[in-house]
Structures are given as C-alpha cells and as structure tokens.
Amino acid sequence: MEKNLLESDFPFAEGILDGKTALVCGASKGIGRATALVLARAGCRIIACARSAEHLESLMSEMHGSGHEYLVLDMESLESISPSVSDLGTVDILVNNSGGPPGGPLLDNSVDDFEGPFARHLHASHILTKELVPGMEKSGSGRIVNIISTSVREPIDNIGLSNTLRGAMASWSKSLSRELPACITINNILPGFTDTDRLGSLANSISSKTGMGVEEVQENWINSVPIGRLIDPLETAVAVAWLCLPSSGSVRGVSLAVDGGRMRSI
C-alpha cells in the first residue's frame, strides 16, 4: 500500500516544499518513517533521526530526491540532543515523534516509569524546539508538528501512562502556539488506530493483561472505526505535510485527528 499511495495520491504535491529542510524524529519506522518519505516526495531535504542506524540506512535508500542524511540519536539521552543538532543549520520543519510507553493500567506504573517516556517525548521536544526556533525565526518561516494521540481528547483504556504523556504534550504545544514568533506554527497530529509495529505491541500487551486474543483486540479496534480498517501511516504523513505547507500558516495550535472517524467528540 505504501508504494501505491506515494505513486498515485501524492505526485500532485511533488516539489511543493522544495528548498526546505525537515528534521523528522522517530523516522526509523511507523508514522515517522512514512512522514520522512512523504516530505521527501514534497521536496524537503530530510534529516531522519532515530536510534537504529540500520533502519535509517534502509530509509535513505527509499527516499525520493537527494541530499538526505540521518542522525542516530537516543531521545532519552537529553544531554546529547543540543550538541547533535547545533550544527545542522536552519531546519524549517521539525516533526516531534517518538515511540510510546508500554500499555497497562495507570496504577500499575511507578513514578519511575514516567521518566523515560516523558524524557523522549516532552523533554526532547522542548529541547529541540528551543534549539531550532531561532533559526526558523531568522529565516522567516518554521513549522513544528507533534505526533501524539487521540487520547488527548478521549483517553484510551489500558494505556494510562501514554494518555497522561500525550495530554502533557498537547498542553505544551498549545501554550507554545501563543508564544512562538508569528512566522512559526506548531500543531499536533492525533493518530487513530494506525497499522504500525506500535499498535501490534499494544495489542499484545492488552491481550496479556485481559486474556483476550490478539485478533479479538484488533477486531474490536476496527469495529470502532467508521472506515472499517486500520489507517495507513502514509495517510497520517500526508496530513503532516499539509500542516507544513507555506499556505498553512494560519493553522496554529490545533490538534488534527487522523482517526478514521473513531472519536465521538466534536
């Protein structure tokens, strides 16, 4: 499906972001990887960031265009983030994205369980934003997009720690939308049930804690979505690309759901 989406649905936008540089975090797989592919097709020079050099090298070989590079970085190693990005030059687009914490009831978590997920999501995003905003302001344009979750509006059962973290990210982003220079936007993408390794891990976690079969867990998810299927990561990535367009400068501080209509809230 990935190849078909890129070839049939996206060519109209090829080159629309020519000359832009995008730093895409969590780019080794899932929504991050799809976002890197779509932004490259739109004309961006991609700096793909993740912990796995092997997966990043594979991504480089599949991207449209040239001049792309990757950065091996563990977002929980907060002290290494600023030195790693300080010499990148002007980054026009920042996509904050990282793998979520394990599933389970919130009361099963200790305080220590919050440290790693909050570091690689909220704290790392804050450090990157502080590092890159001056260059964006100097160039006269910037786009920051955070990949979070529909749970910021409707908490999802059995992922209490993730719900808490995503809510913090949404509040951080909304606060920044009131503070950033006028030429820089910050927005959130709220993915629904998306066909990624992360969703598979959650299905296994829920299965082990509830006794339900993995297939039953997945079937329940699909039955709750009006489109009747999981979302392709490239569909989510196209929404990210739209928020990065020059013509999207008036869209600021929003949380855009790409959930197939699953949420019941307005």
C-alpha positions as CSV (number, residue, x, y, z in Angstrom):
1,M,0.0,0.0,0.0
2,E,2.9,2.3,0.8
3,K,4.2,2.4,-2.8
4,N,0.7,2.8,-4.3
5,L,-0.1,5.8,-2.0
6,L,3.1,7.5,-2.8
7,E,2.8,7.0,-6.5
8,S,-0.9,7.6,-7.0
9,D,-2.1,10.1,-4.4
10,F,0.9,12.3,-3.8
11,P,2.5,13.3,-7.2
12,F,0.4,16.5,-7.3
13,A,2.4,17.9,-4.4
14,E,5.9,16.9,-5.6
15,G,8.3,19.8,-5.1
16,I,5.8,22.0,-3.1
17,L,8.3,22.1,-0.3
18,D,11.5,22.5,-2.4
19,G,14.3,24.1,-0.5
20,K,13.0,23.2,2.9
21,T,14.9,21.1,5.4
22,A,12.9,18.8,7.8
23,L,14.2,17.1,10.9
24,V,11.9,14.0,11.4
25,C,12.3,12.2,14.7
26,G,11.4,8.6,15.2
27,A,11.9,8.1,11.5
28,S,13.1,4.5,11.5
29,K,9.6,3.0,11.4
30,G,5.8,3.7,11.5
31,I,4.4,7.2,11.2
32,G,7.9,8.8,11.4
33,R,9.2,6.8,8.6
34,A,6.1,7.5,6.4
35,T,6.5,11.2,7.2
36,A,10.1,11.3,6.1
37,L,9.1,9.6,2.8
38,V,6.2,12.0,2.1
39,L,8.1,15.1,3.0
40,A,11.0,14.0,0.8
41,R,8.5,13.5,-2.1
42,A,7.3,17.0,-1.4
43,G,10.8,18.3,-2.0
44,C,12.3,18.5,1.5
45,R,15.8,17.6,2.4
46,I,15.3,15.2,5.2
47,I,17.4,14.7,8.3
48,A,16.0,11.5,9.7
49,C,16.5,10.8,13.4
50,A,16.2,7.6,15.4
51,R,18.2,5.1,17.4
52,S,18.7,2.5,14.8
53,A,21.3,3.2,12.1
54,E,20.3,0.1,10.2
55,H,16.7,1.2,9.8
56,L,17.7,4.7,9.0
57,E,20.1,3.5,6.2
58,S,17.2,1.5,4.8
59,L,15.0,4.6,4.8
60,M,17.7,6.6,3.0
61,S,17.7,4.1,0.1
62,E,14.0,4.5,-0.4
63,M,13.5,8.3,-0.3
64,H,12.8,10.5,-3.3
65,G,15.4,13.1,-4.1
66,S,18.9,13.6,-2.8
67,G,20.9,15.3,-0.1
68,H,19.1,13.5,2.8
69,E,21.0,12.4,5.9
70,Y,20.4,10.6,9.1
71,L,21.2,11.2,12.7
72,V,21.5,8.4,15.2
73,L,20.2,9.8,18.5
74,D,18.5,8.4,21.6
75,M,16.0,11.0,22.7
76,E,16.2,9.8,26.3
77,S,19.8,11.0,26.3
78,L,18.8,14.6,26.8
79,E,22.3,15.9,27.2
80,S,23.3,14.8,23.7
81,I,20.4,16.4,21.8
82,S,21.6,20.0,21.6
83,P,25.2,19.1,20.5
84,S,23.8,16.7,17.9
85,V,21.6,19.3,16.2
86,S,23.5,22.5,16.8
87,D,25.5,22.2,13.5
88,L,22.6,21.2,11.2
89,G,22.0,24.8,10.0
90,T,18.5,26.1,9.5
91,V,15.8,23.5,10.0
92,D,12.5,24.7,8.5
93,I,10.3,21.8,9.7
94,L,10.5,19.9,13.0
95,V,8.5,16.7,13.4
96,N,8.5,15.6,17.0
97,N,7.7,11.9,17.2
98,S,8.8,9.0,19.4
99,G,7.6,5.6,20.4
100,G,5.0,5.4,23.1
101,P,5.3,3.7,26.5
102,P,4.1,0.2,27.3
103,G,0.4,-0.3,27.8
104,G,-1.3,-1.2,31.0
105,P,-3.5,0.4,33.8
106,L,-2.1,3.7,35.1
107,L,-2.0,2.4,38.7
108,D,0.3,-0.4,37.7
109,N,3.0,2.3,37.0
110,S,5.5,3.6,39.5
111,V,6.7,7.2,39.4
112,D,10.0,6.0,37.8
113,D,8.0,4.6,34.8
114,F,7.2,8.1,33.8
115,E,10.8,9.3,33.4
116,G,11.9,7.6,30.2
117,P,8.7,8.4,28.2
118,F,8.5,12.0,29.3
119,A,12.2,12.4,28.5
120,R,12.0,11.2,25.0
121,H,8.7,12.9,24.2
122,L,8.1,16.1,26.1
123,H,11.6,17.0,27.3
124,A,13.3,16.1,24.0
125,S,10.7,18.0,22.0
126,H,11.2,21.1,24.2
127,I,15.0,20.9,23.8
128,L,14.7,20.6,20.0
129,T,12.2,23.4,19.8
130,K,14.4,25.8,21.8
131,E,17.4,24.8,19.7
132,L,15.7,25.3,16.3
133,V,13.3,28.2,16.7
134,P,15.9,30.9,16.5
135,G,17.0,29.7,13.0
136,M,13.3,29.4,11.9
137,E,12.7,33.0,13.1
138,K,15.7,34.3,11.3
139,S,14.7,32.6,8.0
140,G,11.2,34.0,8.4
141,S,9.3,30.6,8.5
142,G,9.0,27.5,10.5
143,R,6.7,24.5,11.1
144,I,6.6,22.3,14.2
145,V,4.4,19.2,14.1
146,N,4.0,16.9,17.1
147,I,2.7,13.3,16.6
148,I,0.7,12.5,19.7
149,S,-2.6,10.6,20.0
150,T,-6.4,10.9,20.0
151,S,-6.1,10.1,23.7
152,V,-5.6,13.8,24.4
153,R,-9.4,14.1,23.8
154,E,-10.7,10.7,24.7
155,P,-8.4,8.6,27.0
156,I,-7.9,5.1,25.7
157,D,-8.3,2.1,28.1
158,N,-5.2,0.2,29.2
159,I,-2.6,2.8,28.1
160,G,-2.8,5.2,31.1
161,L,0.8,6.3,31.0
162,S,0.6,7.1,27.3
163,N,-2.7,9.0,27.9
164,T,-1.0,11.1,30.6
165,L,2.0,11.8,28.4
166,R,0.1,12.8,25.3
167,G,-2.1,15.2,27.3
168,A,1.1,16.9,28.6
169,M,2.4,17.2,25.0
170,A,-0.8,18.8,23.8
171,S,-0.8,21.3,26.6
172,W,2.8,22.1,26.0
173,S,2.1,22.6,22.3
174,K,-1.0,24.8,22.8
175,S,1.0,27.0,25.2
176,L,3.8,27.4,22.7
177,S,1.3,28.3,20.0
178,R,0.7,31.5,22.0
179,E,4.4,32.3,22.4
180,L,6.2,31.4,19.2
181,P,7.0,34.1,16.6
182,A,4.3,34.8,14.1
183,C,6.1,33.1,11.3
184,I,6.4,29.8,13.1
185,T,3.4,27.4,13.6
186,I,3.1,24.5,16.0
187,N,0.3,21.9,15.6
188,N,-0.4,18.3,16.6
189,I,-1.4,15.2,14.7
190,L,-3.6,12.8,16.6
191,P,-3.3,9.4,15.0
192,G,-6.0,6.8,15.5
193,F,-5.6,3.1,15.1
194,T,-2.7,3.1,12.7
195,D,-1.1,0.0,11.1
196,T,2.3,0.2,12.8
197,D,4.5,-2.0,15.0
198,R,3.5,0.1,17.9
199,L,-0.2,-0.9,17.5
200,G,0.8,-4.5,17.3
201,S,2.7,-4.2,20.6
202,L,-0.3,-2.6,22.2
203,A,-2.5,-5.4,21.0
204,N,-0.1,-8.0,22.6
205,S,0.1,-6.0,25.8
206,I,-3.7,-5.7,26.1
207,S,-4.1,-9.4,25.3
208,S,-1.7,-10.5,28.0
209,K,-3.4,-8.3,30.6
210,T,-7.0,-9.0,29.7
211,G,-7.0,-12.6,28.4
212,M,-8.5,-11.5,25.1
213,G,-6.9,-12.9,21.9
214,V,-4.8,-10.5,19.9
215,E,-7.1,-10.9,16.9
216,E,-10.1,-10.1,19.1
217,V,-8.4,-6.9,20.3
218,Q,-7.6,-5.9,16.8
219,E,-11.1,-6.7,15.6
220,N,-12.6,-4.6,18.4
221,W,-10.5,-1.6,17.3
222,I,-11.5,-2.0,13.6
223,N,-15.2,-2.3,14.6
224,S,-15.0,1.0,16.4
225,V,-13.7,2.9,13.3
226,P,-16.3,4.1,10.8
227,I,-13.9,3.5,7.9
228,G,-13.7,-0.2,9.0
229,R,-10.0,-0.6,8.7
230,L,-6.7,0.5,10.2
231,I,-5.1,3.7,8.9
232,D,-2.1,3.5,6.7
233,P,0.9,5.5,8.2
234,L,1.2,7.4,4.8
235,E,-2.3,8.8,5.3
236,T,-1.2,10.3,8.5
237,A,2.1,11.6,6.9
238,V,0.1,13.4,4.2
239,A,-1.7,15.3,7.0
240,V,1.7,16.2,8.5
241,A,2.8,17.5,5.1
242,W,-0.3,19.7,4.7
243,L,0.5,21.4,8.1
244,C,4.0,22.2,6.8
245,L,2.9,24.0,3.6
246,P,3.5,27.7,3.3
247,S,-0.2,28.1,2.7
248,S,-1.0,26.5,6.1
249,G,0.5,29.4,8.1
250,S,-2.9,30.4,9.6
251,V,-3.3,26.9,11.1
252,R,-1.8,27.2,14.6
253,G,-2.2,25.4,17.9
254,V,-4.7,22.8,16.5
255,S,-4.9,19.1,17.2
256,L,-5.8,17.4,13.9
257,A,-7.2,13.9,14.3
258,V,-6.4,11.3,11.6
259,D,-8.5,8.5,13.1
260,G,-11.0,7.3,10.5
261,G,-13.8,8.9,12.5
262,R,-13.3,6.8,15.6
263,M,-13.6,9.6,18.1
264,R,-17.1,10.6,19.2
265,S,-16.2,14.1,20.5
266,I,-16.7,17.1,18.3
